[in-house]
Amino acid sequence: MTDSTPINMPVAWNTATRLIHHPYQPPEGFESPATAVHKGSTIFFPSMAAVRNRDWAFKTTYTYGLHGTPTSFILEERLASLEGAQHCLLVPSGLAAISTVNLALLRQGDEVLLPDNVYGPNKSLVEQGLRHYGITHACYDPLDVEDLRRKIGPRTRLVWLEAAGSVSMEFPDLPALAAVCREHGIAAALDNTWGAGLAFQPFALGRQADGQPLGVDISIHALTKYPSGGGDVLMGSIATCDERLHKAIKLCHMRLGLGVGMNDVEAILRNLPSLALRYHAQDRAARQLAGFLQQHRAVAQVLHPALPGSPGHAHWQRLCAPKGPEDQGACAGIFSFVPDASWSQDRIDAFCEALQLFRIGYSWGGPTSLVMAYDLQTERQVPASLARLQGTRLVRLCIGLEHPDDLQADLAQAFQTVGA
Ligand SMILES: *Cc1c(COP(=O)(O)O)cnc(C)c1O
């Protein structure tokens, strides 16, 4: 019989105990390109003093799995550096990032302002959910800074920003909107999923009149999109430079019990190094296809911030400006088009279904190109913002990693199939 009992293992322990308590420690100094997956609901404390001195806000100690492990801390810090933020928190989805910010900052009697083209579920949360808690809202025209200024009232506590806006892709004058919020001392929260930390720096949008740096106060991401890149993980992040805001959001986060799975965190850490490559490749492909659609007789309008004539193009040009002749400026690989006014909803649906490489589905930033049809008639509340579109029925295309020539051929054959 060989004795496999490791050195220092007290032989008095029973088998059940020896399966849990084991003195072996692997050698130190292990390094690989991968970030280790540290899991734990329970996290051991070295002493009761360590329990009492735990730091719930700034990642200097560990408390409980819900509040993070080395794996999630590393992703949070990488995302903070990507965005130029001081603090970052992970949540289970992009929508959870939005709802956490709303719940952390809004109280009964407060008002929240949303751009009319805000990510739909944010509007739905505010309209259908938060109103039951005595929180009101109004929608502003994202391309009209004066409209935002007019709508700010004594009860306004939070303003949401989005660039480019969801589905209709208007690009707002982000520095001007942030400056209005700053002037009124109101927190500005940006949904920065489109920019992904690459198209522009949300906390460094420019300078104020007094020379102070101008930026938003909070930036949230749906990591589900570009950072994940696989169409397989749901996660969100909330970043800020403001310690007070970070603490308010972190407290709310703890009280809501929002945790993330470390295997999912690792999946995002694994794909993060290729974020910029994927973002710029999908941008190039999307611009090729947007150009193709602009020439097509069945297309009334292409909504892509980098296209001259697209709503808010000049604002995109200024903020995400090409920095030299080789630089095209950056855009996410997502855009929409309005089909010719003669197209019925049935014909639009038939077009979506005729596509072979583009699959019908929500989300974006993954390997597979996606198509989705929308009718904005019932979703928008600001007539001026709707009036910029050549129609309310539109088709959104999210460009994956297929070869753009094959995607262009797919669009061409789908037009042919529906007789356009
Ligand atoms: C997808 C998306 C979200 C929500 O992200 P989920 O992880 O799907 O909840 C929020 N904002 C924008 C702009 C999005 O595209």
PDBQT file of the ligand as one rigid body, heavy atoms in Angstrom, charges set to zero:
ROOT
HETATM    1  C1  LIG A 501     -28.258  46.019 -25.602  1.00  0.00    +0.000 C 
HETATM    2  C2  LIG A 501     -28.246  47.358 -25.047  1.00  0.00    +0.000 A 
HETATM    3  C3  LIG A 501     -28.497  47.568 -23.685  1.00  0.00    +0.000 A 
HETATM    4  C4  LIG A 501     -28.863  46.450 -22.728  1.00  0.00    +0.000 C 
HETATM    5  O1  LIG A 501     -27.928  45.450 -22.630  1.00  0.00    +0.000 OA
HETATM    6  P1  LIG A 501     -28.356  43.978 -22.164  1.00  0.00    +0.000 P 
HETATM    7  O2  LIG A 501     -27.084  43.377 -21.690  1.00  0.00    +0.000 OA
HETATM    8  O3  LIG A 501     -28.939  43.312 -23.376  1.00  0.00    +0.000 OA
HETATM    9  O4  LIG A 501     -29.346  44.125 -21.061  1.00  0.00    +0.000 OA
HETATM   10  C5  LIG A 501     -28.443  48.864 -23.222  1.00  0.00    +0.000 A 
HETATM   11  N1  LIG A 501     -28.173  49.889 -24.036  1.00  0.00    +0.000 NA
HETATM   12  C6  LIG A 501     -27.946  49.721 -25.350  1.00  0.00    +0.000 A 
HETATM   13  C7  LIG A 501     -27.658  50.907 -26.183  1.00  0.00    +0.000 C 
HETATM   14  C8  LIG A 501     -27.976  48.461 -25.905  1.00  0.00    +0.000 A 
HETATM   15  O5  LIG A 501     -27.777  48.301 -27.210  1.00  0.00    +0.000 OA
ENDROOT
TORSDOF 0
